[in-house]
Amino acid sequence: MDKILAQIQQNLESIKRVTQDENPMEFWSARDLMPMMGYSTWRMFAEVIKKAKDACKTSEYSVSDHFVDADKMVLTGSGANRAIEDFYLTRYACYLIAQNGDPRKPQIALAQTYFATQTRKQELLEKREYEDKRLEARAKLKDTEKKIEGTVYKRGIRLPVEFATFKNKHIEALYGGITASELKRIRKIPSGRSLADFDSHVELKAKDFALAMTDHNIKEKNIRGKEAMNAEVVKNSKETRQALLHRGIKPEAIKPEEDLKQIETRRKKEAKEVIKVKVAPRKLLKKIK
């Protein structure tokens, strides 16, 4: 099966075209794609393209962005010019055509399998990239929290309960008056766990930004005393919230993400498996020798 899918990919690449400009884009001619999908007449293939266009529209994508009219003039056997219908297709358009083709055709069935496999690979890649962004943002937030804890400690917030109050003021202002404990209850996060371990990437960045501004202003304005520093973190967190709301993002409405601790554990396990795969052949070679 892997060899067959590789052949399909090779066939697709062989008819792929690329625009000749500063930002090259790949595209396919529907006329070139037609025989690869097992169709011998344009009339039948045009019906599949129509269904694919409808699917594109249903998915709320711009049809004209993925199916570009490319009618052209060709020379007939009698020497006359005749216009024939064609479309320039994106990879997504090719996928939709495969999905809407006749599955009884072996070429369509294999193309559907190929695109499903490629789509799944892309989904996993995007998921991993997003996890990387969350892990990186969480590490950055931890660093900022550590810095601001040192900053406020020097200026009057010393007891753990005082710093907890400072952080809760920050959460309340960012989440429209919802306390940290209430937010944990709403999101079904264990009381002993950090909210940030379940935050989306945008939440982690927002928290980091609000606290970084607070740390900067406390130092720059030489703010001292619990009340004054609490007021400063509330002000910056509210400003950050307004920026999010202005862009249509309501922090308290964001759903909790997968626990970052679980992601870290899974990554460590994956790393160990990779090491095993690399080490096993070496041990085998030693035994052979």
C-alpha positions as CSV (number, residue, x, y, z in Angstrom):
1,M,0.0,0.0,0.0
2,D,2.8,2.4,0.9
3,K,4.3,1.9,-2.6
4,I,1.0,2.5,-4.3
5,L,0.5,5.7,-2.3
6,A,4.0,6.8,-3.1
7,Q,3.2,6.3,-6.8
8,I,0.1,8.4,-6.6
9,Q,2.1,11.2,-5.0
10,Q,4.7,10.8,-7.7
11,N,2.0,11.0,-10.4
12,L,0.5,14.1,-8.8
13,E,3.9,15.8,-8.6
14,S,4.7,15.0,-12.2
15,I,1.7,17.1,-13.5
16,K,2.1,19.8,-10.9
17,R,2.7,23.3,-12.2
18,V,4.2,26.3,-10.3
19,T,3.6,30.0,-10.9
20,Q,6.6,32.0,-12.1
21,D,6.6,34.9,-9.8
22,E,8.1,36.2,-6.5
23,N,5.8,34.0,-4.4
24,P,5.5,30.7,-6.3
25,M,2.3,28.7,-5.9
26,E,1.6,25.1,-6.9
27,F,-1.4,24.3,-9.0
28,W,-2.8,21.5,-11.2
29,S,-4.7,21.6,-14.5
30,A,-8.1,19.8,-14.3
31,R,-7.4,18.4,-17.8
32,D,-4.2,16.9,-16.7
33,L,-5.8,15.5,-13.5
34,M,-8.7,13.9,-15.4
35,P,-7.0,10.7,-16.7
36,M,-5.2,10.2,-13.4
37,M,-8.6,10.0,-11.7
38,G,-9.8,7.4,-14.2
39,Y,-12.0,9.6,-16.3
40,S,-11.9,9.5,-20.1
41,T,-14.5,12.2,-20.9
42,W,-14.6,15.8,-19.8
43,R,-18.4,15.8,-19.5
44,M,-18.2,13.2,-16.7
45,F,-15.3,14.8,-15.0
46,A,-16.9,18.2,-15.1
47,E,-19.8,16.8,-13.0
48,V,-17.2,15.7,-10.4
49,I,-15.7,19.2,-10.4
50,K,-19.1,20.7,-9.9
51,K,-19.7,18.5,-6.8
52,A,-16.2,19.4,-5.5
53,K,-17.0,23.1,-5.9
54,D,-20.3,22.6,-4.0
55,A,-18.3,20.9,-1.2
56,C,-15.8,23.7,-1.1
57,K,-18.6,26.3,-0.8
58,T,-20.3,24.2,2.0
59,S,-17.0,24.2,3.9
60,E,-17.1,28.0,3.7
61,Y,-14.0,28.3,1.5
62,S,-13.8,30.6,-1.5
63,V,-14.5,28.5,-4.6
64,S,-12.7,31.0,-6.8
65,D,-9.5,30.7,-4.7
66,H,-9.3,26.9,-5.3
67,F,-11.0,26.5,-8.7
68,V,-9.7,29.1,-11.2
69,D,-11.3,29.3,-14.6
70,A,-8.7,28.5,-17.2
71,D,-10.5,28.2,-20.5
72,K,-8.1,28.1,-23.5
73,M,-8.1,27.9,-27.2
74,V,-7.0,24.7,-29.0
75,L,-6.4,23.9,-32.6
76,T,-8.8,21.3,-33.9
77,G,-8.0,18.7,-36.6
78,S,-9.7,21.0,-39.2
79,G,-7.4,23.8,-38.4
80,A,-10.0,25.9,-36.5
81,N,-9.6,27.3,-33.0
82,R,-12.0,26.0,-30.3
83,A,-12.3,27.0,-26.7
84,I,-12.2,24.2,-24.2
85,E,-13.0,24.4,-20.5
86,D,-10.3,23.9,-17.9
87,F,-9.6,24.8,-14.3
88,Y,-6.5,25.5,-12.4
89,L,-6.7,23.7,-9.1
90,T,-5.1,24.0,-5.6
91,R,-4.1,20.8,-3.7
92,Y,-7.3,21.2,-1.7
93,A,-9.3,21.3,-4.9
94,C,-7.7,18.1,-6.0
95,Y,-8.6,16.5,-2.6
96,L,-12.2,17.6,-3.0
97,I,-12.4,16.1,-6.5
98,A,-11.1,12.8,-5.2
99,Q,-13.6,12.8,-2.4
100,N,-16.5,13.5,-4.8
101,G,-15.4,11.1,-7.6
102,D,-16.8,7.6,-8.3
103,P,-15.3,5.3,-5.6
104,R,-15.8,2.3,-7.9
105,K,-13.0,3.6,-10.0
106,P,-9.7,2.2,-8.6
107,Q,-7.9,5.5,-9.3
108,I,-10.5,7.5,-7.2
109,A,-10.4,4.9,-4.4
110,L,-6.6,5.1,-4.2
111,A,-6.6,8.9,-4.5
112,Q,-9.1,9.1,-1.6
113,T,-6.8,6.9,0.5
114,Y,-3.8,9.0,-0.4
115,F,-5.4,12.3,0.4
116,A,-6.9,10.9,3.7
117,T,-3.4,9.8,4.6
118,Q,-1.8,13.1,3.7
119,T,-4.6,15.0,5.6
120,R,-4.0,13.0,8.7
121,K,-0.2,13.6,8.5
122,Q,-0.8,17.3,8.1
123,E,-3.2,17.3,11.1
124,L,-0.6,15.5,13.3
125,L,2.1,17.9,12.1
126,E,-0.1,21.0,12.9
127,K,-1.1,19.5,16.3
128,R,2.6,19.0,17.2
129,E,3.5,22.5,16.1
130,Y,0.7,23.9,18.2
131,E,1.9,21.8,21.2
132,D,5.4,23.2,20.7
133,K,4.0,26.8,20.7
134,R,2.1,26.1,24.0
135,L,5.1,24.5,25.7
136,E,7.3,27.4,24.6
137,A,4.8,30.0,25.8
138,R,4.3,28.1,29.1
139,A,8.1,28.1,29.7
140,K,8.2,31.9,28.9
141,L,5.3,32.6,31.3
142,K,7.1,30.6,34.1
143,D,10.2,32.8,33.6
144,T,8.1,36.0,33.7
145,E,6.3,34.8,36.8
146,K,9.6,34.1,38.5
147,K,11.0,37.5,37.6
148,I,7.9,39.4,38.8
149,E,7.8,37.4,42.1
150,G,11.4,38.6,42.8
151,T,10.4,42.2,41.8
152,V,7.4,42.4,44.1
153,Y,9.2,40.6,46.9
154,K,11.7,43.5,47.1
155,R,8.9,46.0,47.2
156,G,6.5,44.7,49.9
157,I,4.8,41.5,48.7
158,R,6.6,38.8,50.7
159,L,4.2,36.2,52.1
160,P,2.9,33.4,49.9
161,V,-0.7,34.5,50.6
162,E,0.2,38.0,49.4
163,F,1.6,36.8,46.2
164,A,-1.4,34.5,45.7
165,T,-3.6,37.5,46.1
166,F,-1.5,39.4,43.6
167,K,-1.8,36.6,41.0
168,N,-5.5,36.2,41.6
169,K,-6.0,40.0,41.0
170,H,-4.3,39.5,37.7
171,I,-6.6,36.5,36.8
172,E,-9.7,38.3,37.8
173,A,-8.9,41.4,35.7
174,L,-8.0,39.3,32.7
175,Y,-11.1,37.0,32.9
176,G,-13.7,39.6,33.6
177,G,-14.0,39.2,37.4
178,I,-13.8,35.4,37.6
179,T,-11.4,34.2,40.3
180,A,-8.7,31.6,39.7
181,S,-10.6,29.0,41.9
182,E,-13.9,29.7,40.1
183,L,-12.2,29.4,36.7
184,K,-10.7,26.0,37.7
185,R,-14.2,24.9,38.8
186,I,-15.7,26.0,35.5
187,R,-13.0,24.3,33.4
188,K,-12.9,21.2,35.7
189,I,-9.2,21.6,36.5
190,P,-8.0,20.0,39.8
191,S,-7.6,22.6,42.5
192,G,-3.9,21.7,43.1
193,R,-3.0,22.3,39.4
194,S,-2.0,25.5,37.7
195,L,-4.5,27.1,35.3
196,A,-1.7,27.8,32.9
197,D,-1.0,24.1,32.2
198,F,-4.5,24.0,30.5
199,D,-4.3,27.4,28.8
200,S,-4.5,27.9,25.1
201,H,-1.5,29.5,23.4
202,V,-3.2,32.9,23.2
203,E,-4.0,32.8,27.0
204,L,-0.4,32.0,27.8
205,K,0.8,34.9,25.7
206,A,-1.8,37.3,27.2
207,K,-0.8,36.4,30.8
208,D,2.9,36.8,29.9
209,F,2.3,40.2,28.3
210,A,0.2,41.5,31.2
211,L,2.7,40.4,33.8
212,A,5.7,41.5,31.8
213,M,4.2,45.0,31.5
214,T,3.5,45.0,35.3
215,D,7.1,44.0,36.1
216,H,8.4,46.7,33.8
217,N,6.2,49.5,35.2
218,I,6.8,48.5,38.9
219,K,10.6,48.9,38.3
220,E,10.3,51.9,36.0
221,K,7.9,53.8,38.3
222,N,9.5,52.4,41.5
223,I,6.1,51.3,42.7
224,R,6.1,50.0,46.3
225,G,3.5,48.5,48.7
226,K,1.0,45.8,48.2
227,E,-2.0,47.9,47.3
228,A,-0.1,49.9,44.7
229,M,1.4,46.8,43.0
230,N,-2.0,45.0,43.1
231,A,-3.5,48.1,41.4
232,E,-0.8,48.0,38.7
233,V,-1.3,44.3,37.8
234,V,-5.1,44.9,37.7
235,K,-4.6,47.8,35.3
236,N,-2.3,46.0,32.9
237,S,-4.4,42.8,33.0
238,K,-7.6,44.8,32.2
239,E,-5.8,46.5,29.3
240,T,-4.7,43.2,28.0
241,R,-8.3,41.9,28.3
242,Q,-9.6,44.8,26.3
243,A,-7.1,44.1,23.5
244,L,-8.3,40.5,23.3
245,L,-12.0,41.5,23.4
246,H,-11.3,44.1,20.6
247,R,-10.1,41.2,18.4
248,G,-13.1,39.1,19.3
249,I,-11.4,36.9,21.9
250,K,-13.2,36.4,25.2
251,P,-10.7,34.7,27.6
252,E,-13.3,33.1,29.9
253,A,-15.0,31.5,26.9
254,I,-11.9,29.7,25.8
255,K,-12.1,25.9,26.4
256,P,-9.3,24.3,28.4
257,E,-6.6,22.5,26.3
258,E,-4.8,19.2,26.9
259,D,-2.7,19.2,30.1
260,L,0.8,20.3,29.2
261,K,2.2,17.9,31.8
262,Q,0.7,15.0,29.9
263,I,2.2,16.4,26.6
264,E,5.6,16.6,28.3
265,T,5.3,13.1,29.6
266,R,4.3,11.8,26.1
267,R,7.2,13.6,24.5
268,K,9.7,12.1,26.9
269,K,8.2,8.6,26.2
270,E,8.5,9.2,22.5
271,A,12.1,10.3,22.9
272,K,12.9,7.1,24.7
273,E,11.3,5.0,22.0
274,V,13.4,6.8,19.4
275,I,16.5,6.0,21.4
276,K,15.5,2.3,21.6
277,V,15.0,2.2,17.8
278,K,18.5,3.7,17.3
279,V,20.3,1.6,19.8
280,A,18.7,-1.8,18.8
281,P,20.6,-2.1,15.5
282,R,23.9,-1.3,17.2
283,K,23.4,-4.1,19.7
284,L,22.5,-6.5,16.9
285,L,25.7,-5.6,15.0
286,K,27.7,-6.3,18.2
287,K,26.1,-9.8,18.5
288,I,26.8,-10.6,14.9
289,K,30.5,-9.5,15.3
